[in-house]
């Protein structure tokens, strides 16, 4: 369903996976990767949103440092992903996200950001810095920024058994962003990813339903 395209960013060209629906799009979604690159899982997420009627664009955030990164969900992949996150930096990642949002707006679409893991934190920052409605799935790196004022609607998904996001951080998120919708699910970190040990099909399905309600409201 999807295809690879190129985006122009202040840091050079960045590849992206673009998945378009069969009919007129309901809106545009910037799908923001985990630390493992725009791998098969992230492409499948974009393809699923396209199947649900949205134009979905997943920029390859690591491209300015290393092209076409696709890492596995193992210790080696985690270590390399963390290195690349540090090398790209938040500003570099947001440059690519902004370029992806602009490409979707050029199609005449309202745009939201949806991110997972590292991308969950970046989705939050795409809201506070870029003004995008955002859905943050288990963004474990959000706490240093959680008091930044939101510029659009926010939805957070957290796993109740996520060792990287303790209950105190979830409660702090609720207090810092009282206007946001905060959902918790009886699952661990990465529960939306069917390549992770903590994948939970029921929680992923139910969280997607909440996300789609959010999109219907915010991308009208």
C-alpha positions in Angstrom: 0.0 0.0 0.0 2.8 2.4 0.8 5.8 3.8 -1.1 9.1 5.5 -0.3 9.4 9.2 -1.0 12.0 11.9 -0.1 11.5 14.9 2.0 13.6 18.1 2.1 14.7 19.1 5.6 17.2 21.7 6.9 19.5 18.7 7.6 19.3 17.3 4.1 17.0 14.8 2.4 15.1 12.4 4.5 13.3 9.3 3.3 9.8 8.6 4.3 7.1 5.9 3.9 3.9 7.3 2.5 0.7 5.2 2.6 -2.4 6.6 0.9 -6.0 5.5 1.3 -8.0 4.3 -1.7 -10.4 7.3 -1.6 -10.1 10.9 -0.5 -8.2 11.0 2.8 -9.9 11.9 6.1 -6.8 13.7 7.1 -3.0 13.3 7.3 -1.0 11.6 10.0 2.7 11.9 10.7 3.6 8.5 12.0 6.7 8.9 14.3 9.0 5.9 14.7 10.4 4.2 17.7 14.2 4.0 18.2 14.3 1.2 15.6 13.8 3.2 12.5 11.1 3.1 9.9 11.1 -0.7 10.0 8.5 -3.2 8.9 6.4 -2.5 12.0 6.3 1.3 11.5 5.5 0.8 7.8 2.7 -1.6 8.8 1.3 1.1 11.2 1.3 3.7 8.4 -0.4 1.1 6.1 -3.1 0.4 8.7 -3.9 4.1 9.0 -4.2 4.3 5.3 -6.5 1.4 5.3 -8.6 3.3 7.8 -8.8 6.3 5.4 -5.9 8.5 6.4 -2.8 9.6 4.5 0.0 8.4 6.7 3.6 9.6 6.3 6.5 8.1 8.4 9.8 10.1 8.1 13.0 8.2 8.6 14.4 10.4 11.4 17.8 8.8 11.4 18.5 9.5 7.7 20.7 12.6 8.4 23.0 10.4 10.3 22.6 7.0 8.7 20.3 6.2 5.8 17.6 3.5 5.8 18.0 2.3 9.4 15.9 -0.8 10.3 16.8 -2.3 13.7 15.6 -5.4 15.4 13.9 -5.5 18.8 16.9 -7.0 20.6 19.7 -5.7 22.8 21.9 -4.8 19.8 19.1 -2.9 18.2 18.3 -1.1 21.4 21.9 0.0 21.9 22.3 1.2 18.3 18.9 2.9 18.3 19.9 4.9 21.4 23.1 5.9 19.8 21.3 7.2 16.8 18.7 9.1 18.9 21.6 10.9 20.5 23.2 11.7 17.2 20.1 13.0 15.5 18.9 15.0 18.5 15.4 16.3 19.3 15.7 19.4 17.0 16.9 17.2 14.0 14.0 14.8 14.5 11.5 17.7 14.8 12.8 19.2 11.6 11.9 15.9 9.7 8.5 15.8 11.4 7.8 19.4 10.4 8.8 18.5 6.8 6.4 15.5 6.9 3.6 17.6 8.2 4.2 20.2 5.5 4.1 17.6 2.8 0.7 16.4 4.0 -0.6 20.0 4.3 0.4 20.4 0.6 -2.2 17.8 -0.2 -4.8 20.1 1.5 -5.1 17.9 4.6 -5.4 18.7 8.3 -2.5 16.9 10.1 -1.9 15.1 13.4 1.1 13.3 14.8 1.1 9.8 16.3 4.3 8.4 17.8 5.5 5.3 19.6 8.2 5.0 22.3 10.8 7.7 21.4 8.2 8.8 18.8 5.7 9.2 21.6 7.8 11.8 23.2 8.4 13.4 19.8 4.7 13.5 19.1 4.2 15.4 22.4 6.9 17.9 21.3 5.3 18.1 17.8 2.3 19.4 19.7 4.1 21.9 22.0 6.6 23.1 19.3 4.8 22.6 16.0 1.1 22.9 17.1 0.0 19.5 15.9 -2.8 17.5 17.5 -0.8 14.5 18.9 -1.2 11.0 20.2 1.7 9.8 22.3 2.1 6.1 22.9 4.3 5.2 25.9 6.7 8.1 25.4 9.2 7.4 28.2 11.4 10.5 27.5 8.6 13.0 28.0 9.0 14.0 31.6 11.7 16.7 31.1 9.2 18.5 28.8 5.9 17.6 30.4 5.1 21.1 31.7 5.5 22.7 28.3 2.1 24.2 27.3 0.1 22.2 24.7 -0.8 24.0 21.5 -3.4 21.5 20.3 -5.3 18.5 21.5 -3.3 15.7 23.2 -4.0 12.0 23.8 -1.6 9.8 25.9 -1.5 6.0 26.0 0.4 4.3 28.8 0.9 0.7 29.8 0.2 0.1 33.5 3.0 -2.5 33.6 5.5 -0.4 31.7 8.7 -0.4 33.8 10.1 2.6 32.0 7.1 4.8 32.8 6.3 4.5 36.6 2.8 5.4 37.8 4.2 8.6 39.3 5.1 9.8 35.8 1.7 9.1 34.5 0.1 11.0 37.4 2.5 13.9 36.8 1.4 13.9 33.1 -2.2 14.2 34.2 -1.4 17.1 36.5 0.8 18.9 34.0 -1.6 18.5 31.1 -5.1 18.5 32.7 -6.8 19.2 29.4 -5.3 16.1 27.8 -6.9 12.7 27.5 -4.7 10.1 29.4 -5.5 6.4 28.9 -3.8 3.6 30.7 -3.9 -0.1 29.6 -3.1 -3.3 31.4 0.0 -3.9 29.4 3.7 -3.3 29.3 5.9 -1.0 27.2 5.5 -1.3 23.4 2.1 -3.0 23.7 1.1 -1.8 20.3 4.0 -3.5 18.5 3.4 -7.1 17.4 7.2 -7.6 17.2 7.8 -6.9 20.9 7.4 -9.3 23.9 4.9 -6.9 25.5 2.6 -6.8 22.6 -1.0 -7.0 23.7 -3.5 -7.4 20.9 -6.5 -6.5 23.0 -4.9 -3.3 24.4 -3.6 -2.4 21.0 -7.1 -2.8 19.5 -8.8 -0.8 22.2 -6.1 2.0 22.2 -6.5 2.2 18.4 -10.3 2.7 18.8 -9.6 5.6 21.2 -7.1 7.0 18.8 -9.5 6.9 15.9 -12.1 8.8 17.9 -9.4 11.4 18.6 -8.6 11.7 14.9 -12.3 12.0 14.0 -12.6 14.9 16.4 -9.4 16.7 15.6 -9.1 16.2 11.8 -12.6 17.2 10.9 
